[in-house]
Amino acid sequence: MSAGSASVLTADEVLARQDRIPVWTLPRRYLVIIGIGYFFTFFDIADIGYAMPAIAEQFKLSGSESLFVALALGLIGYVIGSIVIGAISDRMGRYRTLIVTLTITAVGSFLDATATGIVTLALWRFVTGIGVGADLNLVSTYIGELAPAGKRGRISNLTFLVGILGQALTPFIALALVPNFSFGWRLMFVLGGLIATIGVFARFQLPESPRWLALHGRVAEADAVVRRMEAGAAARGIVLPEPRPANVSGETHAFPFRALFRRPYGTRLILLASMWFFWYIGNYGFLGDAATLIAGQGFAVSSSLLFLGVGAIGYPVGALVMALIADRMERRLLIFGSTVIWLIGMLLIGAKLDEPMLIVGVFVASLALGLYLQVAYTYTAELFPTRARSSGFSLSDGIGHSGGAVGALLLPSMVGATSFFIGFLGIGITGLIAGLIALLGPRTSGRRLEEVSH
């Protein structure tokens, strides 16, 4: 069957042609464009934790009110946005939904900066959370559907590397703004909104996922995207092998949520939701509470932000390391290894023998986050079929995010009831449990998405 016979092409044939392309052949700027959205996502996840001490002081909030506004309402919005918009993406397409999600985050961030009290701040954090949760879901789904099987982990992590810089730079931006200006926290949200706005306009260049197009009967459009990918391969002197049948036509008409509760996806959903639940306990405890808890040990707020800022260099280092090894080892093993490093980081922070040790501990913990997050996002998206990939990811990650609310309350409670060391040891252990759960999942590295799905 020739590529020019578009009128008789099938989804199987188009996706078989896509899957034989061994490298990323679309413009590399597409990865940077996706990374800009990722940058905002991680900037927003981190900025509220650094801004909250100043917000609490200005709005006269108690500790419990601060936690509720800073994390709980944002997380509720995150879960709702991820699940609802994720399901819409499976029905309406990746490209259009990616535009919508980043627009919501930009609007939410600008509104965060206008908050006049706890009610408006809570409302705007909820709106921002809707966009952030949905966008994080869609980026992993979208990149996974475009990237070649043998490079899926590497390409996903290179995109993530652009994004995780947002989390690495946030402490330094907070250090420059929050302690020095009464409106510094507002400027942080405005900056985040500007970054997201740039990302929105840049995303109009992106193509739709050919996998989504093919499975929704838009085979000619999928063929046009794959032709661009094939032309890119030819321009680089790559000789493509004959396509192997993709066997995807049976997926076309199933309703996403219904498909998720059939075997084997129901089991995978439970496994991944559990993995993310235990991971997010420590992740959100560390990101949301560490600055305040370190300051509570006798360090100035500016000093605690500096410790976290220097240590946060580990985020991009971890992402870069994972980009180099993501396709060389099985992903579930890489996830487990990352959680072991996370536990070591928590032990070093908990020890807090002196300032250098604290910085080393934060660096190791940040390194673990950089190693873990995108390989786990990639793994989550891989375990579901194209017809329900975004929905499966959103349910797994969304249910798992309830662990974030637990962690935000658990870490300060454990530190208060026991000791600084026991608190950080506790969230180190929950992270390790996430890694052990991942070991129970199926093999995915280097396999075509349709092979993993079946």
C-alpha positions in Angstrom: 0.0 0.0 0.0 1.6 3.3 -1.0 1.6 6.3 1.2 -0.2 8.3 -1.6 -3.3 6.1 -1.4 -4.7 8.2 1.4 -8.3 7.3 0.4 -7.8 3.7 1.3 -5.4 4.0 4.2 -6.4 2.5 7.5 -5.4 3.5 11.1 -3.3 0.4 11.3 -1.2 1.3 8.2 -0.6 4.9 9.2 0.5 4.1 12.8 2.7 1.2 11.5 4.4 3.8 9.4 4.8 6.1 12.3 6.2 3.4 14.6 9.0 2.5 12.1 10.5 6.0 12.5 13.4 5.5 15.0 14.0 9.1 16.1 12.2 12.4 16.7 11.9 14.0 13.2 9.5 16.8 13.8 11.0 20.3 14.6 12.9 20.2 17.8 11.3 23.5 18.8 8.1 21.5 19.5 9.8 20.0 22.5 10.8 23.4 23.7 7.2 24.6 23.3 5.9 21.8 25.3 8.6 22.4 27.8 7.5 26.0 28.3 4.1 24.8 29.5 5.9 22.3 31.8 8.0 25.1 33.1 5.0 27.0 34.3 3.5 23.8 35.8 6.5 23.2 38.0 6.9 26.9 38.7 3.4 27.0 40.0 3.7 23.8 42.0 6.7 25.3 43.8 5.8 29.1 44.0 2.9 28.8 46.4 5.0 27.1 49.0 7.5 29.9 48.9 4.9 32.7 48.7 2.7 31.3 51.5 4.6 32.6 54.5 4.3 36.2 53.2 0.6 35.6 52.2 -0.2 34.2 55.6 1.3 37.2 57.3 -0.5 39.8 55.2 -3.9 38.0 55.3 -3.5 37.0 59.0 -4.0 33.3 58.3 -3.5 30.6 60.8 -1.3 27.6 60.0 -4.3 25.3 59.1 -5.8 28.0 56.9 -2.5 28.5 55.0 -2.3 24.8 54.3 -5.9 24.6 53.1 -5.4 27.5 50.7 -1.9 26.7 49.6 -2.3 23.0 48.9 -5.7 21.5 49.6 -7.8 23.7 47.3 -5.1 23.7 44.6 -5.0 19.9 44.7 -8.8 19.6 44.5 -8.7 21.8 41.4 -5.8 19.7 40.1 -7.7 16.5 40.4 -10.9 17.8 38.9 -9.1 19.4 36.0 -7.0 16.3 35.3 -9.9 13.9 35.3 -12.5 16.0 33.5 -10.3 17.6 30.9 -8.3 14.4 30.5 -11.6 12.7 29.5 -12.4 15.5 27.1 -8.9 15.1 25.6 -9.7 11.5 24.8 -12.8 12.6 23.0 -11.9 16.0 21.5 -8.1 15.6 20.8 -4.8 16.4 22.4 -3.9 19.6 20.5 -7.0 21.7 21.2 -7.1 20.6 24.8 -3.4 21.6 25.3 -4.3 25.1 24.3 -7.2 25.2 26.7 -5.3 23.9 29.7 -2.4 26.3 29.5 -4.9 29.2 28.9 -6.6 28.2 32.2 -3.3 28.2 34.0 -2.3 31.6 32.7 -5.6 33.1 33.7 -5.5 31.4 37.1 -2.0 32.7 37.9 -2.8 36.3 37.0 -5.9 36.0 39.2 -3.8 34.6 42.1 -1.8 37.9 42.0 -5.0 39.9 42.6 -6.2 38.0 45.7 -7.4 40.3 48.5 -8.0 37.7 51.1 -8.5 34.0 51.9 -11.7 33.6 49.9 -10.4 35.0 46.6 -7.0 33.3 47.0 -8.7 30.0 47.6 -10.9 30.5 44.5 -8.1 31.5 42.2 -5.8 28.7 43.4 -8.6 26.2 42.6 -8.8 27.6 39.1 -5.1 27.5 38.6 -5.1 23.9 39.9 -7.6 22.9 37.2 -5.3 24.0 34.5 -2.1 22.7 36.0 -3.5 19.2 36.7 -4.9 18.8 33.2 -1.8 20.2 31.5 0.5 17.9 33.3 -1.6 14.9 32.2 -1.8 16.0 28.6 1.9 16.7 28.1 3.0 13.2 29.0 0.2 11.7 26.9 1.0 13.9 23.9 4.7 13.4 23.9 4.3 9.6 24.4 2.1 9.4 21.4 4.4 11.3 19.1 7.8 9.9 20.3 9.3 6.7 18.8 9.2 3.6 21.1 12.9 3.3 21.5 13.4 7.0 22.4 10.2 7.7 24.3 11.8 7.9 27.7 14.7 10.1 26.5 12.5 12.6 24.5 10.0 12.8 27.4 12.7 13.6 29.8 14.4 16.2 27.6 11.1 18.0 27.4 10.7 17.6 31.2 14.2 19.1 31.6 13.0 22.4 30.2 10.0 22.3 32.5 11.8 21.3 35.7 14.0 24.4 35.4 10.8 26.1 36.7 11.1 24.3 39.9 14.8 24.8 40.1 14.6 28.6 39.5 11.6 29.3 41.8 13.5 29.4 45.1 15.9 32.0 43.7 13.0 34.1 42.3 11.2 33.8 45.6 14.4 34.8 47.5 14.7 37.9 45.4 11.0 38.9 45.6 9.3 37.6 48.7 11.6 38.9 51.6 12.3 42.2 49.9 8.8 43.5 48.7 5.4 43.4 50.4 4.0 42.6 46.9 6.8 40.2 46.0 4.5 37.1 46.1 2.1 38.8 43.7 4.9 39.4 41.3 5.7 35.7 41.4 2.2 34.9 40.2 2.3 37.5 37.5 5.6 36.1 36.3 4.0 32.6 36.1 1.1 34.0 34.2 3.4 35.6 31.6 5.3 32.4 31.1 2.1 30.5 30.6 0.8 33.1 28.1 3.9 32.7 26.0 3.4 29.0 26.1 -0.3 29.3 24.9 0.7 31.2 21.8 3.6 29.0 21.0 1.4 25.8 21.2 -0.6 26.9 18.1 2.3 25.5 16.0 1.9 22.0 17.3 0.3 19.1 15.3 -2.4 16.9 16.6 -1.4 13.4 17.8 -1.6 11.1 14.7 -2.5 8.2 17.1 -5.6 10.1 18.3 -6.5 11.2 14.8 -6.2 7.7 13.3 -8.3 6.1 16.1 -11.0 8.7 15.6 -11.5 8.1 11.9 -9.4 11.1 10.8 -6.9 8.9 8.9 -6.1 11.4 6.2 -5.1 14.0 8.8 -3.0 11.4 10.7 -1.4 10.5 7.4 -0.4 14.2 6.8 1.4 14.3 10.2 3.2 11.0 9.6 4.3 12.2 6.2 5.9 15.2 7.8 7.7 12.8 10.2 8.8 10.6 7.3 10.1 13.6 5.4 12.1 14.6 8.4 13.6 11.2 8.6 14.5 11.3 4.9 16.1 14.7 5.3 18.4 13.2 7.9 19.4 10.3 5.6 17.4 7.7 7.6 16.3 4.7 5.6 13.0 3.5 7.0 12.2 -0.3 7.2 9.0 -1.7 6.0 6.1 -1.0 8.5 4.9 -3.7 10.8 1.1 -4.0 11.3 0.0 -1.9 14.3 -3.2 -3.8 15.1 -5.1 -0.8 16.6 -8.4 -0.8 14.7 -10.3 -2.6 17.5 -9.6 0.3 19.8 -11.5 2.9 17.8 -14.9 3.2 19.4 -14.6 2.3 23.1 -15.7 4.9 25.6 -12.6 5.9 27.7 -13.8 5.5 31.3 -15.6 2.2 30.5 -12.4 0.8 29.0 -10.4 1.6 32.1 -12.3 -0.7 34.4 -11.7 -3.8 32.2 -8.8 -6.1 32.5 -5.9 -5.4 32.4 -6.5 -1.7 32.8 -8.4 -1.9 36.1 -5.4 -3.6 37.8 -3.0 -1.1 36.3 -5.2 1.8 37.5 -5.1 0.5 41.1 -1.3 -0.1 40.9 -0.5 3.4 39.4 -2.9 5.3 41.7 -1.3 3.6 44.7 2.2 4.4 43.4 1.3 8.0 43.0 -0.5 8.2 46.3 2.5 7.2 48.3 4.9 9.3 46.1 2.8 12.5 46.5 2.7 12.2 50.3 6.4 13.0 50.4 6.5 15.1 47.2 4.0 17.7 48.5 5.1 17.5 52.1 8.6 18.4 51.0 7.7 21.1 48.4 4.9 22.7 50.5 6.3 22.5 54.0 10.1 22.2 53.9 10.8 26.0 53.8 8.5 26.6 56.8 9.8 23.6 58.8 13.5 24.5 58.2 12.8 28.1 59.3 11.1 26.6 62.4 14.5 25.0 63.3 16.0 28.4 64.0 17.0 29.5 60.4 15.7 32.7 58.9 13.1 32.4 56.2 15.6 33.9 53.7 18.2 31.3 54.7 15.7 28.4 54.4 14.8 29.6 50.9 18.5 29.9 50.0 19.1 26.3 51.2 16.3 25.0 49.1 17.4 27.2 46.1 20.9 25.8 46.1 19.8 22.3 46.7 17.2 22.6 43.9 20.0 22.5 41.3 19.4 18.8 41.7 16.1 19.0 39.7 17.6 19.6 36.3 20.6 17.4 37.1 18.2 14.5 37.8 16.2 15.1 34.7 19.3 15.2 32.5 20.6 12.0 34.0 17.3 10.3 33.4 17.2 11.6 29.8 20.5 9.7 29.3 19.3 6.4 30.8 15.5 6.3 30.4 15.6 3.9 27.5 18.5 1.9 28.5 16.9 0.3 31.5 13.4 -0.9 32.3 11.3 2.1 33.5 9.9 0.4 36.6 13.5 -0.3 37.8 14.4 3.4 37.2 11.4 4.5 39.3 12.4 2.2 42.1 16.0 3.5 42.0 14.8 7.1 42.2 12.9 6.4 45.3 15.9 4.9 47.0 17.8 8.2 46.3 14.8 10.1 47.6 15.0 8.2 50.9 18.7 9.0 51.3 17.9 12.7 50.7 15.2 12.7 53.4 17.6 11.1 55.8 20.2 13.8 55.2 17.7 16.6 55.6 16.3 15.1 58.8 19.8 14.8 60.2 20.4 18.6 59.7 23.7 18.4 61.4 24.8 21.7 59.9 24.0 24.0 57.0 26.2 22.2 54.4 24.5 18.9 55.3 21.1 20.4 54.9 22.0 21.7 51.4 23.4 18.3 50.4 20.2 16.7 51.6 18.0 19.1 49.7 20.2 18.5 46.6 19.8 14.7 46.8 16.0 15.0 47.4 15.7 17.4 44.4 17.9 15.0 42.3 15.5 12.2 43.2 12.5 14.3 42.1 14.2 15.1 38.8 14.9 11.5 38.3 11.5 10.2 39.3 8.8 12.5 37.9 9.0 12.2 34.2 10.0 8.6 34.0 6.9 7.8 36.2 4.7 10.1 34.1 5.9 8.3 31.0 5.3 4.9 32.5 1.8 5.9 33.6 0.8 7.1 30.1 2.3 3.9 28.5 0.1 1.5 30.5 -3.2 2.7 28.9 -4.5 2.4 25.3 -4.8 5.5 23.1 -8.6 5.6 23.3 -8.3 6.1 27.1 -4.7 7.1 27.7 -5.4 10.6 28.9 -8.3 9.4 31.1 -6.2 6.6 32.5 -3.4 8.9 33.3 -5.7 11.5 34.9 -7.4 8.9 37.1 -4.2 7.4 38.3 -2.5 10.7 38.9 -5.7 12.4 40.2 -6.5 9.7 42.7 -2.8 9.6 43.7 -2.9 13.3 44.4 -5.0 12.7 47.5 -1.6 11.6 48.9 -0.5 15.2 48.4 -3.1 16.5 50.8 -2.1 13.8 53.3 1.6 14.7 53.0 0.9 18.4 53.4 -0.7 17.7 56.8 1.4 14.6 57.8 4.9 16.1 57.6 4.3 19.1 59.9 2.2 16.9 62.2 4.9 14.2 62.5 7.6 16.8 63.1 5.5 18.4 65.8 4.6 15.2 67.5 8.0 13.4 67.2 11.0 15.1 65.8 12.4 16.8 62.6 14.3 13.6 61.7 11.3 11.3 62.2 9.1 13.5 60.0 11.4 13.5 57.1 12.2 9.8 57.6 8.5 9.2 57.3 8.1 10.8 53.9 11.3 9.1 52.8 9.7 5.7 53.5 6.4 6.6 51.7 8.4 7.5 48.6 10.2 4.1 48.8 6.9 2.3 49.0 5.9 4.0 45.7 9.0 2.5 44.1 8.3 -0.9 45.4 4.7 -0.7 44.0 6.1 0.3 40.6 8.1 -3.0 40.5 4.8 -4.9 40.2 3.9 -3.2 36.9 4.5 -4.6 33.3 7.5 -4.0 31.1 7.3 -0.9 28.8 10.7 0.3 27.7 11.3 0.1 24.0 7.9 -1.4 23.3 5.3 0.1 20.9 2.4 1.6 22.7 -0.1 -0.9 21.2 2.0 -3.8 22.4 2.0 -2.4 26.0 -1.8 -1.8 25.7 -2.5 -5.4 24.9 
